[in-house]
Amino acid sequence: MSAREALIAELREHALVIGDVVLTSGSARRPYYIDAKRAILLPRASPRCELLAARRRDWGATRSAA
């Protein structure tokens, strides 16, 4: 399995939250949420963090303000 495939599998398993999600602002709801911290903070995920960081800019990903 490539690093990309492993990262995607870990994001699906640990980071994807499906359901009625209230964002941290409290004023917005979404049908799903991807909490990448749940996947990248796993000890086995550290080599793949660089892959995620590099792609984040390409995807135009943002973070919620806490």
ABEGO torsion letter per residue (X at the ends): XBAAAAAAAAAAAAABBBEBBBBAAGABBBABBBBAAAAAABAAAAAAAAAAAAAAAAAGBBBBBX
